[in-house]
Amino acid sequence: MMSSLVLHVAAQTDTGLVRAHNEDAIALDVTHGIIALADGMGGYNAGEVASRMAADGVVNYLRDAMQCMAEADDQAKISDLRQLLVGAITKANDNIRAAALGEAHLHGMGTTLVAALFCDSKLVLAHLGDSRCYRLREGAFVQLTRDHSQVQEQVDA
């Protein structure tokens, strides 16, 4: 799926200064150009469960879909990437909601998500909540996403 471009990935999470446990989850499949980062919603039940379900669910869904697409022509692949990413996120959300409804200790769990799908020289990016995606190029970071949050709405207003 990927051409001669080389994808280098480094990933690390940190608990931070406010919380006692880490609710971050990272999942990736560099071979297929898939990266997902999720951050459980602090103050709610089982944020670490929701973030792990989201990150793993998106990567697993996309990996399976990309393997199925391996036979398709290149134009079909490019046009379908966005729909694949939406489908992966929708499926992960459905699974998180079902788990939250099915088990009392998971009720109300939620997560943010940033997911990237690299294909040849193209990037399809999706994000939910206030986890951000930045591009590092020639030593400079550029923010690619805008937070989905009340604070961002107030800044925009």
N, C-alpha and C positions, 0 to 999 in steps of 0.2 A: 504494500500500500504506500509506503514511503519511498521517495526517490533517493537521489544521492545526497540530499540534505541529511545532516546528522543532528539528532535531537539529544541534547545533554540535559539531564534532569537532576536536580538536587532537591531534597525535601527534608524538612525538619519542623517539628512543632514544639511549642513551649507552653507550659501551664500559665505563665504570666504571674503577676503580683497579686491578683485579686482572689482567684479560686484555688482550692486545695487540690483539685484533680483536673486532669487534662480532658477536654471534651472534643479535641481535634482528631480528625481522621484523614489520612492521605492514602489513596490507592492509585496505582498506575500500571500501565502496560506499555512500556516504551516501544516494544516491537510493533504495536499497532497504533502508536502515537496518541495514547489516551492517558489523561491525568485528571484526577478529581480530588478536591480538597473540601472538607466539610467541617463546620464548627458548631457543635451542639449549642442550643440556646440555653445560656446560663439562667438560673432561676427557675427552670422548669424541670420536670422529671426526666431522667434518662437521656440527657443531651448527648452523652457519649455513645449511647446505643443508636440514636437517630443518626448521628454523624457517621458512624461506622456502616450502618445500613445504607446510607445515601452514597458514600464514596465507593464502597464495594459493589453496590447494586448498579451504579452507573457504569463502572469499569467492566463488570462482568457482562452486562447487557450489550455494551458497545463492542466488546471483544467478540462475542458470539455473532453479532450482526455483521461486523467487519469480515469475519471468516466466511460468512454466508455470501458476502458481496464480492469475494475474491475473484469470482468468475465474470463479474459484470465489467462492461467497458468503462473507461476512465470518466467520461462525461456523466454517465449514470451515477458513478460513485460520488462525484463532486456535488451533484444536485441533490443527492439523498443524505448527505452528512448532517445537514441542519435537522431534518426530520428524525434521523437516528438519535441525535442528541436530545431532542424534545421527547422522543419515545422513552429514552433511558431515564430521563428525569421524572417523567410521568409515572413510569413503572416503579421507580424507587419511592416516590411520594406515596403511591398506592400501598406499597408494602409497609412503609412507616406508619401510615394512618391505620392500616389493618392491625398491625402489632399494637399500636397505642389503644385502639378500641378493644382489642382482645385480652389485654392484660392490664390490671389496675395499676401496677407499679410503673407502667409505661405511659399512662394517660397524660396527655398534654406535651409529650416530647416533640422536639422540633430541631431543625438544624438550618444553617446557611449552607450554600454550596457554590463552588466555582468548578466548572468542568471544561476541559479543553480537549479538542480532537484535532490532531495535526494530520494532514494528508498532503503529500507532496509539498508544495510551497504555500498551502492554504491552512488557515486556522479557523475553526468554528469554536466559538466561546459562548458559554452560558453561565449566568450567575443569578443567585437568589439570596437576598438578604444583604448583610454588610461585610461579607468576606470579599476582599478585593483581589483583582488580578493586575499585575504590573508587567510591563515588558522591560527587559534589560537589554539595551543596545549601546555599544560603545561606551560603557561605563555609566550610562544614565538610565534611571528608572522613569517610566512614564505610566501613569495609572490608566488602565484600559476600561475599567468598569466604574459605574457610579453606584453607591450604596442604595439599596432598597430599605430605607429606614425613615422614621419620623424626623430624626436629626437632619438627614439629607433633604427631606421635604421642606424643613424650616430654612435651611441654607438656601435652597432654590427659590423660596418665596421672598 
